[in-house]
Amino acid sequence: MPELTVIADYGDLCGENPIWDGTTNAFYWTDCVGLKFYRYHPNTGKHELVKDGLEINGAAFNQPGGFVISNNSGIWCWDGADKAELIASEVDGHKCQMNDGIADPAGRFFVGSCFYNPTQKYELGKLIRVEANGQVRIVDEGFHLANGLGFSPDCKILYFTDSAARLIYAYDYEMKTGSVRNRRVFVKVPNDQGLPDGLTVDAPGFVWSAQWYGSCIVRYDPDGKLERRIITPAKQTSSLAFGGPDLTDIFITTAAKSEPMPVMPPGYDPDSGYFGGRLYHLNLGIQGKAEFKANISV
């Protein structure tokens, strides 16, 4: 099996949201707790800090320029430098406390809100859609810890993760209107495994999920059957994305800050071991697919 290698070691408190820019052949990722945003250039092997002090929990490239980003304060258009314009801080009276997000084929932005707090009663999260004109709509609700999203290659299915519930859902998706319907369970991760976190879909239509607490990434076939498990050194393996000139490079983010939760698998030790903080690379010869760009103006 090809070797898992370390690309960068910034000690990311919570490495997340890996995205590949095929236009500039650059890879981006965020430390959403450390408030840092990075870029890696595979052609030169160099990586750099792009932005410090900005919380980015989810991001997609935006066709007018820069990014659409989501964080605990809302959903934003960000120019990639110093200017961020708020799209929404609430929707239908509910706070936009947002986690992971993804652009759809028509340039909309789908993102999940998250209020998970195991120490007290909390509001359940929403799946939210941002239209090209910046209008924000709730399309579904009832989630504990909204996380990774992805589209099937034919764009007829949207996958959406609820980490604390240990579920990856599948929706029927309609590209013309951006509507989702027929939510069903695609994968229920057993209690003795890690939590499903960041997600991506490869060109053959297999779903990849990083497992927080699980020290691995996993690949499911289109029917939700586990096809393979790849072990990583990091107990808190957080997300993954395809990139590179042929989209066969897999970039894997991890998190150094231990985050114990009641949904940890039995026997998991939140006080010792290597939790993460590095960015890893792997190439299995499996081709991913390019992620879509948002097309949102405010």
C-alpha positions as CSV (number, residue, x, y, z in Angstrom):
1,M,0.0,0.0,0.0
2,P,1.3,3.5,-0.8
3,E,2.8,5.4,2.1
4,L,1.0,8.0,4.2
5,T,3.3,11.0,4.4
6,V,3.4,14.2,6.4
7,I,3.0,17.4,4.3
8,A,2.8,20.0,7.1
9,D,3.0,20.0,10.9
10,Y,1.7,23.2,12.3
11,G,0.1,21.5,15.3
12,D,-3.3,22.4,14.1
13,L,-5.7,22.4,17.0
14,C,-8.5,21.4,14.6
15,G,-7.4,20.9,11.1
16,E,-10.5,20.9,8.8
17,N,-12.1,21.9,5.5
18,P,-9.5,20.7,3.0
19,I,-10.2,22.1,-0.5
20,W,-8.3,21.8,-3.8
21,D,-8.1,24.7,-6.3
22,G,-7.6,23.1,-9.7
23,T,-7.2,26.6,-11.3
24,T,-4.0,27.4,-9.4
25,N,-3.0,23.9,-8.5
26,A,-3.0,24.8,-4.8
27,F,-4.5,23.1,-1.7
28,Y,-6.1,24.9,1.2
29,W,-7.0,23.9,4.7
30,T,-8.0,25.5,8.0
31,D,-7.3,25.3,11.7
32,C,-10.8,26.4,12.8
33,V,-9.9,26.5,16.5
34,G,-6.4,28.0,16.0
35,L,-8.0,30.6,13.5
36,K,-5.5,29.9,10.7
37,F,-5.9,29.3,7.0
38,Y,-3.2,27.6,5.0
39,R,-2.1,27.0,1.4
40,Y,0.1,24.2,0.0
41,H,1.8,24.2,-3.4
42,P,2.5,20.6,-4.5
43,N,4.7,21.7,-7.4
44,T,7.2,23.3,-5.0
45,G,6.4,21.5,-1.8
46,K,6.0,24.8,0.0
47,H,3.1,25.6,2.4
48,E,2.2,28.9,4.0
49,L,-0.1,30.7,6.3
50,V,-2.6,32.7,4.2
51,K,-4.7,34.2,7.0
52,D,-4.5,34.4,10.8
53,G,-7.3,35.4,13.2
54,L,-10.2,34.3,11.0
55,E,-12.5,31.5,12.0
56,I,-13.3,29.2,9.1
57,N,-15.3,26.1,9.8
58,G,-16.4,25.5,6.2
59,A,-15.4,27.1,2.8
60,A,-15.9,26.9,-0.9
61,F,-14.3,28.9,-3.7
62,N,-16.6,31.6,-4.9
63,Q,-16.7,32.4,-8.7
64,P,-16.8,36.2,-8.2
65,G,-13.6,35.8,-6.3
66,G,-12.4,34.6,-2.9
67,F,-14.5,32.2,-0.8
68,V,-17.8,31.6,0.8
69,I,-17.1,30.7,4.4
70,S,-19.1,29.5,7.4
71,N,-18.3,29.9,11.1
72,N,-19.9,30.3,14.5
73,S,-21.0,33.9,13.6
74,G,-22.7,33.1,10.3
75,I,-22.1,32.7,6.6
76,W,-19.8,35.2,4.7
77,C,-18.4,36.2,1.4
78,W,-14.6,36.6,2.0
79,D,-12.2,38.0,-0.6
80,G,-9.4,35.8,0.7
81,A,-7.5,38.8,2.2
82,D,-9.1,41.3,4.6
83,K,-12.7,41.9,3.5
84,A,-15.6,39.7,4.7
85,E,-19.2,40.5,3.9
86,L,-21.9,38.9,6.0
87,I,-24.5,36.9,4.1
88,A,-26.5,35.8,7.1
89,S,-26.2,35.6,10.9
90,E,-29.6,34.1,11.3
91,V,-32.4,32.4,9.3
92,D,-36.0,32.3,10.3
93,G,-35.1,33.4,13.8
94,H,-32.4,30.7,14.3
95,K,-28.8,31.6,14.8
96,C,-26.4,30.7,11.9
97,Q,-23.8,29.0,14.1
98,M,-22.3,27.0,11.2
99,N,-20.0,24.2,10.6
100,D,-19.0,22.4,7.3
101,G,-20.2,23.6,3.9
102,I,-20.1,22.8,0.2
103,A,-21.0,24.4,-3.1
104,D,-23.5,22.7,-5.4
105,P,-23.4,22.4,-9.2
106,A,-25.5,25.6,-9.6
107,G,-23.3,27.7,-7.3
108,R,-25.4,27.5,-4.2
109,F,-23.9,26.8,-0.8
110,F,-25.1,24.1,1.5
111,V,-24.0,24.3,5.2
112,G,-25.1,22.8,8.5
113,S,-25.7,24.6,11.7
114,C,-24.4,23.1,15.0
115,F,-25.3,23.7,18.6
116,Y,-24.1,20.4,20.1
117,N,-23.4,20.7,23.8
118,P,-23.6,17.4,25.8
119,T,-23.6,19.2,29.1
120,Q,-27.0,20.9,28.6
121,K,-30.1,20.9,26.4
122,Y,-29.3,22.4,23.0
123,E,-31.1,23.4,19.8
124,L,-30.9,20.9,17.0
125,G,-29.1,22.0,13.9
126,K,-30.4,22.9,10.4
127,L,-29.3,22.1,6.9
128,I,-29.2,25.5,5.2
129,R,-29.1,26.5,1.5
130,V,-27.7,29.8,0.4
131,E,-28.9,31.0,-3.0
132,A,-26.9,32.9,-5.6
133,N,-28.5,36.2,-4.5
134,G,-27.6,35.6,-0.8
135,Q,-31.1,34.4,0.3
136,V,-30.8,31.8,3.0
137,R,-33.3,29.0,3.5
138,I,-33.7,26.0,5.9
139,V,-34.1,22.8,3.9
140,D,-34.0,20.3,6.7
141,E,-33.5,20.1,10.5
142,G,-33.0,17.9,13.5
143,F,-29.2,17.4,13.6
144,H,-26.9,17.1,16.6
145,L,-23.5,17.8,15.1
146,A,-23.7,18.8,11.4
147,N,-20.5,17.9,9.5
148,G,-19.2,16.8,6.1
149,L,-21.2,17.0,2.9
150,G,-20.7,15.7,-0.6
151,F,-22.4,15.1,-3.9
152,S,-22.6,11.8,-5.9
153,P,-20.9,12.0,-9.4
154,D,-24.2,12.3,-11.1
155,C,-25.3,15.0,-8.6
156,K,-28.5,13.1,-7.8
157,I,-27.5,12.5,-4.2
158,L,-26.4,14.8,-1.4
159,Y,-24.6,13.2,1.5
160,F,-24.6,14.9,4.9
161,T,-23.0,13.9,8.2
162,D,-24.3,14.1,11.7
163,S,-21.2,13.2,13.7
164,A,-22.8,12.9,17.2
165,A,-25.6,10.7,15.9
166,R,-23.0,8.5,14.1
167,L,-24.9,8.9,10.9
168,I,-24.2,9.8,7.3
169,Y,-27.5,10.6,5.5
170,A,-28.3,10.6,1.8
171,Y,-30.9,12.9,0.1
172,D,-32.3,12.9,-3.3
173,Y,-31.0,16.2,-4.8
174,E,-32.6,18.3,-7.6
175,M,-30.0,20.5,-9.3
176,K,-32.5,22.8,-11.0
177,T,-34.1,24.0,-7.8
178,G,-31.5,22.9,-5.2
179,S,-34.2,21.0,-3.3
180,V,-33.5,17.9,-1.2
181,R,-35.9,15.2,-0.2
182,N,-36.2,11.6,1.0
183,R,-33.6,11.7,3.7
184,R,-32.5,8.3,4.6
185,V,-29.6,6.7,6.5
186,F,-26.7,5.9,4.2
187,V,-24.3,4.7,6.9
188,K,-24.7,4.1,10.7
189,V,-21.3,4.0,12.2
190,P,-21.1,1.4,15.0
191,N,-20.5,2.7,18.6
192,D,-17.2,0.9,18.9
193,Q,-15.7,3.0,16.0
194,G,-14.9,6.7,15.6
195,L,-17.3,9.4,14.7
196,P,-18.0,10.2,11.0
197,D,-16.5,13.7,10.3
198,G,-15.4,15.3,7.1
199,L,-16.6,13.7,3.8
200,T,-15.8,13.5,0.1
201,V,-17.0,11.5,-2.8
202,D,-14.7,10.0,-5.5
203,A,-15.2,9.7,-9.2
204,P,-16.5,6.1,-9.1
205,G,-19.2,7.2,-6.6
206,F,-17.7,5.8,-3.4
207,V,-18.0,7.9,-0.2
208,W,-15.0,8.7,1.9
209,S,-15.3,9.7,5.6
210,A,-12.7,10.7,8.2
211,Q,-13.3,9.1,11.6
212,W,-12.8,11.4,14.6
213,Y,-11.6,9.2,17.5
214,G,-11.1,6.5,14.9
215,S,-7.5,7.0,13.6
216,C,-8.7,6.3,10.1
217,I,-10.4,7.2,6.9
218,V,-13.0,4.8,5.5
219,R,-14.4,4.3,2.0
220,Y,-18.0,3.1,1.5
221,D,-19.5,1.8,-1.7
222,P,-22.6,3.5,-3.2
223,D,-24.8,1.1,-1.2
224,G,-23.2,2.1,2.1
225,K,-21.1,-1.0,2.6
226,L,-17.6,-0.5,4.0
227,E,-15.1,-1.1,1.2
228,R,-11.8,-0.2,3.0
229,R,-10.3,1.3,6.1
230,I,-7.0,3.2,6.1
231,I,-5.3,3.7,9.4
232,T,-3.8,7.1,10.2
233,P,-1.5,8.0,13.2
234,A,-3.9,10.6,14.4
235,K,-6.7,9.7,16.9
236,Q,-8.7,12.7,15.8
237,T,-8.6,12.4,12.0
238,S,-11.0,15.1,10.9
239,S,-11.4,15.5,7.1
240,L,-10.1,14.6,3.7
241,A,-10.2,15.8,0.1
242,F,-8.9,14.8,-3.3
243,G,-6.5,17.0,-5.3
244,G,-3.5,17.1,-7.4
245,P,-3.2,17.3,-11.2
246,D,-5.1,14.0,-11.7
247,L,-7.3,14.3,-8.6
248,T,-5.7,11.2,-7.2
249,D,-3.9,12.8,-4.2
250,I,-5.7,12.5,-0.9
251,F,-5.1,15.2,1.7
252,I,-6.0,14.4,5.3
253,T,-6.5,16.9,8.1
254,T,-6.2,16.1,11.8
255,A,-6.7,17.8,15.2
256,A,-4.2,18.2,18.1
257,K,-6.6,19.5,20.7
258,S,-8.3,16.6,22.5
259,E,-12.1,17.0,22.4
260,P,-13.7,14.4,24.7
261,M,-17.5,13.8,24.2
262,P,-19.9,11.3,25.6
263,V,-20.2,9.7,22.1
264,M,-16.5,8.5,22.3
265,P,-16.2,4.8,21.5
266,P,-15.8,2.5,24.6
267,G,-12.2,2.4,25.8
268,Y,-11.1,5.6,24.0
269,D,-8.5,7.5,26.0
270,P,-8.9,11.3,25.6
271,D,-5.9,12.0,27.8
272,S,-3.0,10.3,26.0
273,G,-1.7,9.3,22.6
274,Y,-1.2,11.3,19.5
275,F,-4.4,13.2,18.7
276,G,-3.2,15.0,15.5
277,G,-2.3,18.4,14.2
278,R,-0.5,17.3,11.0
279,L,-1.6,17.4,7.3
280,Y,-1.1,14.0,5.6
281,H,-0.9,12.9,2.0
282,L,-1.8,9.6,0.3
283,N,-2.1,8.5,-3.3
284,L,-4.0,5.2,-4.0
285,G,-4.5,5.8,-7.7
286,I,-8.2,6.4,-7.1
287,Q,-9.5,9.5,-8.8
288,G,-11.6,12.0,-6.9
289,K,-13.8,14.6,-8.5
290,A,-13.5,18.4,-8.5
291,E,-15.6,20.2,-6.0
292,F,-18.0,22.8,-7.3
293,K,-17.5,26.6,-6.8
294,A,-20.1,28.8,-5.2
295,N,-21.5,31.7,-7.2
296,I,-22.8,34.0,-4.6
297,S,-22.9,37.8,-4.4
298,V,-24.1,40.0,-1.6
